[in-house]
Amino acid sequence: MKFRKSFFHCGEYLRQTLSTEISEIEEIIGSIAWEPTFNFKTNEKVYQYQTGYNKAFTNLFLKQNWENQPLLRKSPRLIGDFRKGLVFVEIQFGNSATLYRDYYKFQYGLYSGLLSLAVHIVPTNPIEFFPTRPRSISNMANYKIAHTCFSVLPINVPLLLIGLLPEN
């Protein structure tokens, strides 16, 4: 699928240093086809919509040797979706309030030396991204809300925000 991206608090040197990991993330996103009713099949099970996308991302990140569900802290429990080296990825199909929790994780990870770049992946427009599920996506995190929040929050975490587009 296609996507848009924005960097926050991230200089050119950091982007170049982490270009391999950034490219892998972009390749993974590009290899997943957007569909109005997305399905992902593993063995004998079929996963749909948000769960299907999460399973597809997990499958592809693991194939690229990314760590799955990296632990940043035991208490309070702070877990991400994927990490490779110092690049930490969160894929968010949850409520927009989860953006703040994720950003706290990013801040903690940076402060603790556990990440150099946080990557946040959200749909650009949930209603268009999940057109057959209008009720289950109310107040879902999205690119516009995340962009606004990450622009005004006073925490300077190097961040790559990726918005998933409902197109291939």
Chimera marker file (.cmm) of the C-alpha trace (Angstrom):
<marker_set name="trace">
<marker id="1" x="0.000" y="0.000" z="0.000" r="1" g="1" b="0" radius="0.5"/>
<marker id="2" x="1.016" y="3.602" z="-0.314" r="1" g="1" b="0" radius="0.5"/>
<marker id="3" x="1.795" y="5.913" z="2.588" r="1" g="1" b="0" radius="0.5"/>
<marker id="4" x="2.813" y="9.438" z="3.519" r="1" g="1" b="0" radius="0.5"/>
<marker id="5" x="5.478" y="10.294" z="6.049" r="1" g="1" b="0" radius="0.5"/>
<marker id="6" x="6.738" y="13.130" z="8.203" r="1" g="1" b="0" radius="0.5"/>
<marker id="7" x="9.850" y="13.399" z="10.346" r="1" g="1" b="0" radius="0.5"/>
<marker id="8" x="9.889" y="15.257" z="13.662" r="1" g="1" b="0" radius="0.5"/>
<marker id="9" x="13.042" y="16.272" z="15.555" r="1" g="1" b="0" radius="0.5"/>
<marker id="10" x="15.079" y="14.104" z="13.218" r="1" g="1" b="0" radius="0.5"/>
<marker id="11" x="18.101" y="15.466" z="11.396" r="1" g="1" b="0" radius="0.5"/>
<marker id="12" x="19.522" y="14.285" z="8.104" r="1" g="1" b="0" radius="0.5"/>
<marker id="13" x="22.448" y="12.505" z="9.794" r="1" g="1" b="0" radius="0.5"/>
<marker id="14" x="20.108" y="10.333" z="11.871" r="1" g="1" b="0" radius="0.5"/>
<marker id="15" x="17.999" y="9.561" z="8.797" r="1" g="1" b="0" radius="0.5"/>
<marker id="16" x="21.093" y="8.476" z="6.873" r="1" g="1" b="0" radius="0.5"/>
<marker id="17" x="22.434" y="6.434" z="9.784" r="1" g="1" b="0" radius="0.5"/>
<marker id="18" x="19.136" y="4.562" z="10.086" r="1" g="1" b="0" radius="0.5"/>
<marker id="19" x="18.332" y="4.457" z="6.363" r="1" g="1" b="0" radius="0.5"/>
<marker id="20" x="18.478" y="0.645" z="6.224" r="1" g="1" b="0" radius="0.5"/>
<marker id="21" x="15.838" y="0.261" z="8.936" r="1" g="1" b="0" radius="0.5"/>
<marker id="22" x="13.700" y="3.056" z="7.475" r="1" g="1" b="0" radius="0.5"/>
<marker id="23" x="13.870" y="1.409" z="4.036" r="1" g="1" b="0" radius="0.5"/>
<marker id="24" x="12.862" y="-1.950" z="5.493" r="1" g="1" b="0" radius="0.5"/>
<marker id="25" x="9.810" y="-0.379" z="7.127" r="1" g="1" b="0" radius="0.5"/>
<marker id="26" x="8.820" y="1.295" z="3.863" r="1" g="1" b="0" radius="0.5"/>
<marker id="27" x="9.292" y="-1.991" z="1.940" r="1" g="1" b="0" radius="0.5"/>
<marker id="28" x="7.151" y="-3.869" z="4.458" r="1" g="1" b="0" radius="0.5"/>
<marker id="29" x="4.336" y="-1.321" z="4.146" r="1" g="1" b="0" radius="0.5"/>
<marker id="30" x="4.640" y="-1.350" z="0.355" r="1" g="1" b="0" radius="0.5"/>
<marker id="31" x="4.351" y="-5.139" z="0.246" r="1" g="1" b="0" radius="0.5"/>
<marker id="32" x="0.956" y="-5.182" z="1.978" r="1" g="1" b="0" radius="0.5"/>
<marker id="33" x="-1.927" y="-4.548" z="-0.398" r="1" g="1" b="0" radius="0.5"/>
<marker id="34" x="-4.685" y="-2.302" z="0.907" r="1" g="1" b="0" radius="0.5"/>
<marker id="35" x="-8.169" y="-3.783" z="0.533" r="1" g="1" b="0" radius="0.5"/>
<marker id="36" x="-11.535" y="-2.417" z="1.707" r="1" g="1" b="0" radius="0.5"/>
<marker id="37" x="-12.040" y="-5.674" z="3.615" r="1" g="1" b="0" radius="0.5"/>
<marker id="38" x="-8.534" y="-6.840" z="4.451" r="1" g="1" b="0" radius="0.5"/>
<marker id="39" x="-7.868" y="-10.516" z="5.184" r="1" g="1" b="0" radius="0.5"/>
<marker id="40" x="-4.639" y="-12.192" z="6.258" r="1" g="1" b="0" radius="0.5"/>
<marker id="41" x="-4.388" y="-15.986" z="6.297" r="1" g="1" b="0" radius="0.5"/>
<marker id="42" x="-2.022" y="-18.049" z="8.419" r="1" g="1" b="0" radius="0.5"/>
<marker id="43" x="-2.199" y="-21.819" z="8.502" r="1" g="1" b="0" radius="0.5"/>
<marker id="44" x="-5.932" y="-22.442" z="8.808" r="1" g="1" b="0" radius="0.5"/>
<marker id="45" x="-6.958" y="-19.135" z="10.358" r="1" g="1" b="0" radius="0.5"/>
<marker id="46" x="-8.172" y="-15.953" z="8.655" r="1" g="1" b="0" radius="0.5"/>
<marker id="47" x="-7.775" y="-12.558" z="10.328" r="1" g="1" b="0" radius="0.5"/>
<marker id="48" x="-9.675" y="-9.477" z="9.155" r="1" g="1" b="0" radius="0.5"/>
<marker id="49" x="-9.413" y="-5.703" z="9.324" r="1" g="1" b="0" radius="0.5"/>
<marker id="50" x="-7.167" y="-4.304" z="12.092" r="1" g="1" b="0" radius="0.5"/>
<marker id="51" x="-6.216" y="-7.759" z="13.366" r="1" g="1" b="0" radius="0.5"/>
<marker id="52" x="-5.427" y="-8.865" z="9.821" r="1" g="1" b="0" radius="0.5"/>
<marker id="53" x="-3.152" y="-5.890" z="9.226" r="1" g="1" b="0" radius="0.5"/>
<marker id="54" x="-1.435" y="-6.437" z="12.582" r="1" g="1" b="0" radius="0.5"/>
<marker id="55" x="-0.794" y="-10.109" z="11.713" r="1" g="1" b="0" radius="0.5"/>
<marker id="56" x="0.469" y="-9.181" z="8.238" r="1" g="1" b="0" radius="0.5"/>
<marker id="57" x="2.846" y="-6.583" z="9.695" r="1" g="1" b="0" radius="0.5"/>
<marker id="58" x="4.083" y="-9.048" z="12.316" r="1" g="1" b="0" radius="0.5"/>
<marker id="59" x="4.732" y="-11.680" z="9.678" r="1" g="1" b="0" radius="0.5"/>
<marker id="60" x="6.730" y="-9.283" z="7.497" r="1" g="1" b="0" radius="0.5"/>
<marker id="61" x="8.694" y="-7.605" z="10.300" r="1" g="1" b="0" radius="0.5"/>
<marker id="62" x="9.716" y="-11.014" z="11.648" r="1" g="1" b="0" radius="0.5"/>
<marker id="63" x="10.898" y="-12.066" z="8.177" r="1" g="1" b="0" radius="0.5"/>
<marker id="64" x="13.182" y="-9.003" z="8.253" r="1" g="1" b="0" radius="0.5"/>
<marker id="65" x="14.530" y="-10.074" z="11.694" r="1" g="1" b="0" radius="0.5"/>
<marker id="66" x="12.862" y="-7.337" z="13.725" r="1" g="1" b="0" radius="0.5"/>
<marker id="67" x="12.285" y="-8.015" z="17.413" r="1" g="1" b="0" radius="0.5"/>
<marker id="68" x="8.589" y="-8.559" z="18.144" r="1" g="1" b="0" radius="0.5"/>
<marker id="69" x="7.011" y="-6.877" z="21.194" r="1" g="1" b="0" radius="0.5"/>
<marker id="70" x="10.211" y="-5.356" z="22.592" r="1" g="1" b="0" radius="0.5"/>
<marker id="71" x="10.051" y="-4.597" z="26.294" r="1" g="1" b="0" radius="0.5"/>
<marker id="72" x="11.139" y="-1.101" z="27.281" r="1" g="1" b="0" radius="0.5"/>
<marker id="73" x="10.172" y="-1.361" z="30.938" r="1" g="1" b="0" radius="0.5"/>
<marker id="74" x="8.652" y="-3.993" z="33.233" r="1" g="1" b="0" radius="0.5"/>
<marker id="75" x="6.760" y="-1.694" z="35.600" r="1" g="1" b="0" radius="0.5"/>
<marker id="76" x="4.871" y="0.151" z="34.357" r="1" g="1" b="0" radius="0.5"/>
<marker id="77" x="4.870" y="-2.315" z="31.486" r="1" g="1" b="0" radius="0.5"/>
<marker id="78" x="5.960" y="-0.563" z="28.282" r="1" g="1" b="0" radius="0.5"/>
<marker id="79" x="5.969" y="-2.788" z="25.197" r="1" g="1" b="0" radius="0.5"/>
<marker id="80" x="6.273" y="-1.811" z="21.567" r="1" g="1" b="0" radius="0.5"/>
<marker id="81" x="5.378" y="-3.601" z="18.389" r="1" g="1" b="0" radius="0.5"/>
<marker id="82" x="8.814" y="-3.980" z="16.775" r="1" g="1" b="0" radius="0.5"/>
<marker id="83" x="12.427" y="-2.947" z="17.250" r="1" g="1" b="0" radius="0.5"/>
<marker id="84" x="15.606" y="-3.342" z="15.308" r="1" g="1" b="0" radius="0.5"/>
<marker id="85" x="18.695" y="-1.828" z="16.804" r="1" g="1" b="0" radius="0.5"/>
<marker id="86" x="17.648" y="1.603" z="18.014" r="1" g="1" b="0" radius="0.5"/>
<marker id="87" x="14.542" y="1.922" z="15.805" r="1" g="1" b="0" radius="0.5"/>
<marker id="88" x="11.289" y="1.355" z="17.681" r="1" g="1" b="0" radius="0.5"/>
<marker id="89" x="7.984" y="0.846" z="15.816" r="1" g="1" b="0" radius="0.5"/>
<marker id="90" x="4.398" y="1.262" z="16.991" r="1" g="1" b="0" radius="0.5"/>
<marker id="91" x="1.487" y="0.416" z="14.693" r="1" g="1" b="0" radius="0.5"/>
<marker id="92" x="-1.667" y="2.031" z="16.013" r="1" g="1" b="0" radius="0.5"/>
<marker id="93" x="-5.206" y="1.093" z="15.015" r="1" g="1" b="0" radius="0.5"/>
<marker id="94" x="-6.567" y="1.980" z="18.458" r="1" g="1" b="0" radius="0.5"/>
<marker id="95" x="-8.291" y="4.986" z="19.948" r="1" g="1" b="0" radius="0.5"/>
<marker id="96" x="-6.629" y="8.356" z="19.348" r="1" g="1" b="0" radius="0.5"/>
<marker id="97" x="-5.879" y="8.655" z="23.082" r="1" g="1" b="0" radius="0.5"/>
<marker id="98" x="-3.328" y="5.855" z="22.636" r="1" g="1" b="0" radius="0.5"/>
<marker id="99" x="-1.130" y="8.315" z="20.739" r="1" g="1" b="0" radius="0.5"/>
<marker id="100" x="-0.194" y="9.938" z="24.048" r="1" g="1" b="0" radius="0.5"/>
<marker id="101" x="0.659" y="6.609" z="25.662" r="1" g="1" b="0" radius="0.5"/>
<marker id="102" x="2.803" y="5.699" z="22.666" r="1" g="1" b="0" radius="0.5"/>
<marker id="103" x="4.552" y="9.037" z="22.781" r="1" g="1" b="0" radius="0.5"/>
<marker id="104" x="5.305" y="8.475" z="26.464" r="1" g="1" b="0" radius="0.5"/>
<marker id="105" x="6.873" y="5.122" z="25.500" r="1" g="1" b="0" radius="0.5"/>
<marker id="106" x="8.965" y="6.861" z="22.869" r="1" g="1" b="0" radius="0.5"/>
<marker id="107" x="10.127" y="9.459" z="25.396" r="1" g="1" b="0" radius="0.5"/>
<marker id="108" x="10.999" y="6.789" z="27.952" r="1" g="1" b="0" radius="0.5"/>
<marker id="109" x="12.882" y="4.747" z="25.333" r="1" g="1" b="0" radius="0.5"/>
<marker id="110" x="14.895" y="7.757" z="24.169" r="1" g="1" b="0" radius="0.5"/>
<marker id="111" x="15.676" y="8.894" z="27.715" r="1" g="1" b="0" radius="0.5"/>
<marker id="112" x="16.779" y="5.349" z="28.648" r="1" g="1" b="0" radius="0.5"/>
<marker id="113" x="18.978" y="4.904" z="25.571" r="1" g="1" b="0" radius="0.5"/>
<marker id="114" x="16.748" y="2.177" z="24.143" r="1" g="1" b="0" radius="0.5"/>
<marker id="115" x="15.877" y="3.965" z="20.897" r="1" g="1" b="0" radius="0.5"/>
<marker id="116" x="17.189" y="6.652" z="18.595" r="1" g="1" b="0" radius="0.5"/>
<marker id="117" x="14.182" y="6.825" z="16.275" r="1" g="1" b="0" radius="0.5"/>
<marker id="118" x="10.535" y="6.135" z="17.042" r="1" g="1" b="0" radius="0.5"/>
<marker id="119" x="8.276" y="5.150" z="14.146" r="1" g="1" b="0" radius="0.5"/>
<marker id="120" x="4.538" y="5.555" z="14.503" r="1" g="1" b="0" radius="0.5"/>
<marker id="121" x="2.296" y="3.969" z="11.855" r="1" g="1" b="0" radius="0.5"/>
<marker id="122" x="-1.385" y="4.956" z="11.661" r="1" g="1" b="0" radius="0.5"/>
<marker id="123" x="-4.051" y="5.129" z="8.940" r="1" g="1" b="0" radius="0.5"/>
<marker id="124" x="-4.397" y="8.510" z="7.251" r="1" g="1" b="0" radius="0.5"/>
<marker id="125" x="-8.180" y="8.401" z="7.295" r="1" g="1" b="0" radius="0.5"/>
<marker id="126" x="-9.746" y="5.451" z="9.159" r="1" g="1" b="0" radius="0.5"/>
<marker id="127" x="-13.149" y="5.863" z="7.473" r="1" g="1" b="0" radius="0.5"/>
<marker id="128" x="-11.563" y="5.470" z="4.034" r="1" g="1" b="0" radius="0.5"/>
<marker id="129" x="-9.039" y="2.877" z="5.223" r="1" g="1" b="0" radius="0.5"/>
<marker id="130" x="-11.731" y="0.655" z="6.796" r="1" g="1" b="0" radius="0.5"/>
<marker id="131" x="-14.798" y="1.586" z="4.663" r="1" g="1" b="0" radius="0.5"/>
<marker id="132" x="-16.810" y="-1.463" z="5.713" r="1" g="1" b="0" radius="0.5"/>
<marker id="133" x="-16.329" y="-0.846" z="9.467" r="1" g="1" b="0" radius="0.5"/>
<marker id="134" x="-17.543" y="2.698" z="10.226" r="1" g="1" b="0" radius="0.5"/>
<marker id="135" x="-18.767" y="1.919" z="13.752" r="1" g="1" b="0" radius="0.5"/>
<marker id="136" x="-15.638" y="0.119" z="14.961" r="1" g="1" b="0" radius="0.5"/>
<marker id="137" x="-13.273" y="2.939" z="14.032" r="1" g="1" b="0" radius="0.5"/>
<marker id="138" x="-14.826" y="5.908" z="15.769" r="1" g="1" b="0" radius="0.5"/>
<marker id="139" x="-12.105" y="8.111" z="17.244" r="1" g="1" b="0" radius="0.5"/>
<marker id="140" x="-9.354" y="5.872" z="15.824" r="1" g="1" b="0" radius="0.5"/>
<marker id="141" x="-5.828" y="7.273" z="15.848" r="1" g="1" b="0" radius="0.5"/>
<marker id="142" x="-5.031" y="8.799" z="12.485" r="1" g="1" b="0" radius="0.5"/>
<marker id="143" x="-2.314" y="10.717" z="10.672" r="1" g="1" b="0" radius="0.5"/>
<marker id="144" x="-3.846" y="14.184" z="11.058" r="1" g="1" b="0" radius="0.5"/>
<marker id="145" x="-4.370" y="13.859" z="14.813" r="1" g="1" b="0" radius="0.5"/>
<marker id="146" x="-0.934" y="12.299" z="15.307" r="1" g="1" b="0" radius="0.5"/>
<marker id="147" x="0.739" y="14.982" z="13.188" r="1" g="1" b="0" radius="0.5"/>
<marker id="148" x="-0.942" y="17.721" z="15.212" r="1" g="1" b="0" radius="0.5"/>
<marker id="149" x="-0.054" y="16.114" z="18.557" r="1" g="1" b="0" radius="0.5"/>
<marker id="150" x="3.556" y="15.389" z="17.640" r="1" g="1" b="0" radius="0.5"/>
<marker id="151" x="3.955" y="18.934" z="16.297" r="1" g="1" b="0" radius="0.5"/>
<marker id="152" x="2.928" y="20.614" z="19.552" r="1" g="1" b="0" radius="0.5"/>
<marker id="153" x="4.096" y="18.229" z="22.290" r="1" g="1" b="0" radius="0.5"/>
<marker id="154" x="7.181" y="19.654" z="24.004" r="1" g="1" b="0" radius="0.5"/>
<marker id="155" x="9.055" y="16.324" z="24.019" r="1" g="1" b="0" radius="0.5"/>
<marker id="156" x="11.759" y="16.158" z="21.352" r="1" g="1" b="0" radius="0.5"/>
<marker id="157" x="11.832" y="12.493" z="20.383" r="1" g="1" b="0" radius="0.5"/>
<marker id="158" x="13.149" y="11.793" z="16.866" r="1" g="1" b="0" radius="0.5"/>
<marker id="159" x="10.036" y="10.450" z="15.182" r="1" g="1" b="0" radius="0.5"/>
<marker id="160" x="8.954" y="9.159" z="11.806" r="1" g="1" b="0" radius="0.5"/>
<marker id="161" x="5.176" y="9.357" z="11.443" r="1" g="1" b="0" radius="0.5"/>
<marker id="162" x="3.782" y="7.147" z="8.676" r="1" g="1" b="0" radius="0.5"/>
<marker id="163" x="0.197" y="7.459" z="7.476" r="1" g="1" b="0" radius="0.5"/>
<marker id="164" x="-1.221" y="4.450" z="5.654" r="1" g="1" b="0" radius="0.5"/>
<marker id="165" x="-3.184" y="5.414" z="2.554" r="1" g="1" b="0" radius="0.5"/>
<marker id="166" x="-6.198" y="3.432" z="1.320" r="1" g="1" b="0" radius="0.5"/>
<marker id="167" x="-4.586" y="2.801" z="-2.073" r="1" g="1" b="0" radius="0.5"/>
<marker id="168" x="-1.984" y="0.600" z="-3.737" r="1" g="1" b="0" radius="0.5"/>
<link id1="1" id2="2" r="1" g="1" b="0" radius="0.2"/>
<link id1="2" id2="3" r="1" g="1" b="0" radius="0.2"/>
<link id1="3" id2="4" r="1" g="1" b="0" radius="0.2"/>
<link id1="4" id2="5" r="1" g="1" b="0" radius="0.2"/>
<link id1="5" id2="6" r="1" g="1" b="0" radius="0.2"/>
<link id1="6" id2="7" r="1" g="1" b="0" radius="0.2"/>
<link id1="7" id2="8" r="1" g="1" b="0" radius="0.2"/>
<link id1="8" id2="9" r="1" g="1" b="0" radius="0.2"/>
<link id1="9" id2="10" r="1" g="1" b="0" radius="0.2"/>
<link id1="10" id2="11" r="1" g="1" b="0" radius="0.2"/>
<link id1="11" id2="12" r="1" g="1" b="0" radius="0.2"/>
<link id1="12" id2="13" r="1" g="1" b="0" radius="0.2"/>
<link id1="13" id2="14" r="1" g="1" b="0" radius="0.2"/>
<link id1="14" id2="15" r="1" g="1" b="0" radius="0.2"/>
<link id1="15" id2="16" r="1" g="1" b="0" radius="0.2"/>
<link id1="16" id2="17" r="1" g="1" b="0" radius="0.2"/>
<link id1="17" id2="18" r="1" g="1" b="0" radius="0.2"/>
<link id1="18" id2="19" r="1" g="1" b="0" radius="0.2"/>
<link id1="19" id2="20" r="1" g="1" b="0" radius="0.2"/>
<link id1="20" id2="21" r="1" g="1" b="0" radius="0.2"/>
<link id1="21" id2="22" r="1" g="1" b="0" radius="0.2"/>
<link id1="22" id2="23" r="1" g="1" b="0" radius="0.2"/>
<link id1="23" id2="24" r="1" g="1" b="0" radius="0.2"/>
<link id1="24" id2="25" r="1" g="1" b="0" radius="0.2"/>
<link id1="25" id2="26" r="1" g="1" b="0" radius="0.2"/>
<link id1="26" id2="27" r="1" g="1" b="0" radius="0.2"/>
<link id1="27" id2="28" r="1" g="1" b="0" radius="0.2"/>
<link id1="28" id2="29" r="1" g="1" b="0" radius="0.2"/>
<link id1="29" id2="30" r="1" g="1" b="0" radius="0.2"/>
<link id1="30" id2="31" r="1" g="1" b="0" radius="0.2"/>
<link id1="31" id2="32" r="1" g="1" b="0" radius="0.2"/>
<link id1="32" id2="33" r="1" g="1" b="0" radius="0.2"/>
<link id1="33" id2="34" r="1" g="1" b="0" radius="0.2"/>
<link id1="34" id2="35" r="1" g="1" b="0" radius="0.2"/>
<link id1="35" id2="36" r="1" g="1" b="0" radius="0.2"/>
<link id1="36" id2="37" r="1" g="1" b="0" radius="0.2"/>
<link id1="37" id2="38" r="1" g="1" b="0" radius="0.2"/>
<link id1="38" id2="39" r="1" g="1" b="0" radius="0.2"/>
<link id1="39" id2="40" r="1" g="1" b="0" radius="0.2"/>
<link id1="40" id2="41" r="1" g="1" b="0" radius="0.2"/>
<link id1="41" id2="42" r="1" g="1" b="0" radius="0.2"/>
<link id1="42" id2="43" r="1" g="1" b="0" radius="0.2"/>
<link id1="43" id2="44" r="1" g="1" b="0" radius="0.2"/>
<link id1="44" id2="45" r="1" g="1" b="0" radius="0.2"/>
<link id1="45" id2="46" r="1" g="1" b="0" radius="0.2"/>
<link id1="46" id2="47" r="1" g="1" b="0" radius="0.2"/>
<link id1="47" id2="48" r="1" g="1" b="0" radius="0.2"/>
<link id1="48" id2="49" r="1" g="1" b="0" radius="0.2"/>
<link id1="49" id2="50" r="1" g="1" b="0" radius="0.2"/>
<link id1="50" id2="51" r="1" g="1" b="0" radius="0.2"/>
<link id1="51" id2="52" r="1" g="1" b="0" radius="0.2"/>
<link id1="52" id2="53" r="1" g="1" b="0" radius="0.2"/>
<link id1="53" id2="54" r="1" g="1" b="0" radius="0.2"/>
<link id1="54" id2="55" r="1" g="1" b="0" radius="0.2"/>
<link id1="55" id2="56" r="1" g="1" b="0" radius="0.2"/>
<link id1="56" id2="57" r="1" g="1" b="0" radius="0.2"/>
<link id1="57" id2="58" r="1" g="1" b="0" radius="0.2"/>
<link id1="58" id2="59" r="1" g="1" b="0" radius="0.2"/>
<link id1="59" id2="60" r="1" g="1" b="0" radius="0.2"/>
<link id1="60" id2="61" r="1" g="1" b="0" radius="0.2"/>
<link id1="61" id2="62" r="1" g="1" b="0" radius="0.2"/>
<link id1="62" id2="63" r="1" g="1" b="0" radius="0.2"/>
<link id1="63" id2="64" r="1" g="1" b="0" radius="0.2"/>
<link id1="64" id2="65" r="1" g="1" b="0" radius="0.2"/>
<link id1="65" id2="66" r="1" g="1" b="0" radius="0.2"/>
<link id1="66" id2="67" r="1" g="1" b="0" radius="0.2"/>
<link id1="67" id2="68" r="1" g="1" b="0" radius="0.2"/>
<link id1="68" id2="69" r="1" g="1" b="0" radius="0.2"/>
<link id1="69" id2="70" r="1" g="1" b="0" radius="0.2"/>
<link id1="70" id2="71" r="1" g="1" b="0" radius="0.2"/>
<link id1="71" id2="72" r="1" g="1" b="0" radius="0.2"/>
<link id1="72" id2="73" r="1" g="1" b="0" radius="0.2"/>
<link id1="73" id2="74" r="1" g="1" b="0" radius="0.2"/>
<link id1="74" id2="75" r="1" g="1" b="0" radius="0.2"/>
<link id1="75" id2="76" r="1" g="1" b="0" radius="0.2"/>
<link id1="76" id2="77" r="1" g="1" b="0" radius="0.2"/>
<link id1="77" id2="78" r="1" g="1" b="0" radius="0.2"/>
<link id1="78" id2="79" r="1" g="1" b="0" radius="0.2"/>
<link id1="79" id2="80" r="1" g="1" b="0" radius="0.2"/>
<link id1="80" id2="81" r="1" g="1" b="0" radius="0.2"/>
<link id1="81" id2="82" r="1" g="1" b="0" radius="0.2"/>
<link id1="82" id2="83" r="1" g="1" b="0" radius="0.2"/>
<link id1="83" id2="84" r="1" g="1" b="0" radius="0.2"/>
<link id1="84" id2="85" r="1" g="1" b="0" radius="0.2"/>
<link id1="85" id2="86" r="1" g="1" b="0" radius="0.2"/>
<link id1="86" id2="87" r="1" g="1" b="0" radius="0.2"/>
<link id1="87" id2="88" r="1" g="1" b="0" radius="0.2"/>
<link id1="88" id2="89" r="1" g="1" b="0" radius="0.2"/>
<link id1="89" id2="90" r="1" g="1" b="0" radius="0.2"/>
<link id1="90" id2="91" r="1" g="1" b="0" radius="0.2"/>
<link id1="91" id2="92" r="1" g="1" b="0" radius="0.2"/>
<link id1="92" id2="93" r="1" g="1" b="0" radius="0.2"/>
<link id1="93" id2="94" r="1" g="1" b="0" radius="0.2"/>
<link id1="94" id2="95" r="1" g="1" b="0" radius="0.2"/>
<link id1="95" id2="96" r="1" g="1" b="0" radius="0.2"/>
<link id1="96" id2="97" r="1" g="1" b="0" radius="0.2"/>
<link id1="97" id2="98" r="1" g="1" b="0" radius="0.2"/>
<link id1="98" id2="99" r="1" g="1" b="0" radius="0.2"/>
<link id1="99" id2="100" r="1" g="1" b="0" radius="0.2"/>
<link id1="100" id2="101" r="1" g="1" b="0" radius="0.2"/>
<link id1="101" id2="102" r="1" g="1" b="0" radius="0.2"/>
<link id1="102" id2="103" r="1" g="1" b="0" radius="0.2"/>
<link id1="103" id2="104" r="1" g="1" b="0" radius="0.2"/>
<link id1="104" id2="105" r="1" g="1" b="0" radius="0.2"/>
<link id1="105" id2="106" r="1" g="1" b="0" radius="0.2"/>
<link id1="106" id2="107" r="1" g="1" b="0" radius="0.2"/>
<link id1="107" id2="108" r="1" g="1" b="0" radius="0.2"/>
<link id1="108" id2="109" r="1" g="1" b="0" radius="0.2"/>
<link id1="109" id2="110" r="1" g="1" b="0" radius="0.2"/>
<link id1="110" id2="111" r="1" g="1" b="0" radius="0.2"/>
<link id1="111" id2="112" r="1" g="1" b="0" radius="0.2"/>
<link id1="112" id2="113" r="1" g="1" b="0" radius="0.2"/>
<link id1="113" id2="114" r="1" g="1" b="0" radius="0.2"/>
<link id1="114" id2="115" r="1" g="1" b="0" radius="0.2"/>
<link id1="115" id2="116" r="1" g="1" b="0" radius="0.2"/>
<link id1="116" id2="117" r="1" g="1" b="0" radius="0.2"/>
<link id1="117" id2="118" r="1" g="1" b="0" radius="0.2"/>
<link id1="118" id2="119" r="1" g="1" b="0" radius="0.2"/>
<link id1="119" id2="120" r="1" g="1" b="0" radius="0.2"/>
<link id1="120" id2="121" r="1" g="1" b="0" radius="0.2"/>
<link id1="121" id2="122" r="1" g="1" b="0" radius="0.2"/>
<link id1="122" id2="123" r="1" g="1" b="0" radius="0.2"/>
<link id1="123" id2="124" r="1" g="1" b="0" radius="0.2"/>
<link id1="124" id2="125" r="1" g="1" b="0" radius="0.2"/>
<link id1="125" id2="126" r="1" g="1" b="0" radius="0.2"/>
<link id1="126" id2="127" r="1" g="1" b="0" radius="0.2"/>
<link id1="127" id2="128" r="1" g="1" b="0" radius="0.2"/>
<link id1="128" id2="129" r="1" g="1" b="0" radius="0.2"/>
<link id1="129" id2="130" r="1" g="1" b="0" radius="0.2"/>
<link id1="130" id2="131" r="1" g="1" b="0" radius="0.2"/>
<link id1="131" id2="132" r="1" g="1" b="0" radius="0.2"/>
<link id1="132" id2="133" r="1" g="1" b="0" radius="0.2"/>
<link id1="133" id2="134" r="1" g="1" b="0" radius="0.2"/>
<link id1="134" id2="135" r="1" g="1" b="0" radius="0.2"/>
<link id1="135" id2="136" r="1" g="1" b="0" radius="0.2"/>
<link id1="136" id2="137" r="1" g="1" b="0" radius="0.2"/>
<link id1="137" id2="138" r="1" g="1" b="0" radius="0.2"/>
<link id1="138" id2="139" r="1" g="1" b="0" radius="0.2"/>
<link id1="139" id2="140" r="1" g="1" b="0" radius="0.2"/>
<link id1="140" id2="141" r="1" g="1" b="0" radius="0.2"/>
<link id1="141" id2="142" r="1" g="1" b="0" radius="0.2"/>
<link id1="142" id2="143" r="1" g="1" b="0" radius="0.2"/>
<link id1="143" id2="144" r="1" g="1" b="0" radius="0.2"/>
<link id1="144" id2="145" r="1" g="1" b="0" radius="0.2"/>
<link id1="145" id2="146" r="1" g="1" b="0" radius="0.2"/>
<link id1="146" id2="147" r="1" g="1" b="0" radius="0.2"/>
<link id1="147" id2="148" r="1" g="1" b="0" radius="0.2"/>
<link id1="148" id2="149" r="1" g="1" b="0" radius="0.2"/>
<link id1="149" id2="150" r="1" g="1" b="0" radius="0.2"/>
<link id1="150" id2="151" r="1" g="1" b="0" radius="0.2"/>
<link id1="151" id2="152" r="1" g="1" b="0" radius="0.2"/>
<link id1="152" id2="153" r="1" g="1" b="0" radius="0.2"/>
<link id1="153" id2="154" r="1" g="1" b="0" radius="0.2"/>
<link id1="154" id2="155" r="1" g="1" b="0" radius="0.2"/>
<link id1="155" id2="156" r="1" g="1" b="0" radius="0.2"/>
<link id1="156" id2="157" r="1" g="1" b="0" radius="0.2"/>
<link id1="157" id2="158" r="1" g="1" b="0" radius="0.2"/>
<link id1="158" id2="159" r="1" g="1" b="0" radius="0.2"/>
<link id1="159" id2="160" r="1" g="1" b="0" radius="0.2"/>
<link id1="160" id2="161" r="1" g="1" b="0" radius="0.2"/>
<link id1="161" id2="162" r="1" g="1" b="0" radius="0.2"/>
<link id1="162" id2="163" r="1" g="1" b="0" radius="0.2"/>
<link id1="163" id2="164" r="1" g="1" b="0" radius="0.2"/>
<link id1="164" id2="165" r="1" g="1" b="0" radius="0.2"/>
<link id1="165" id2="166" r="1" g="1" b="0" radius="0.2"/>
<link id1="166" id2="167" r="1" g="1" b="0" radius="0.2"/>
<link id1="167" id2="168" r="1" g="1" b="0" radius="0.2"/>
</marker_set>
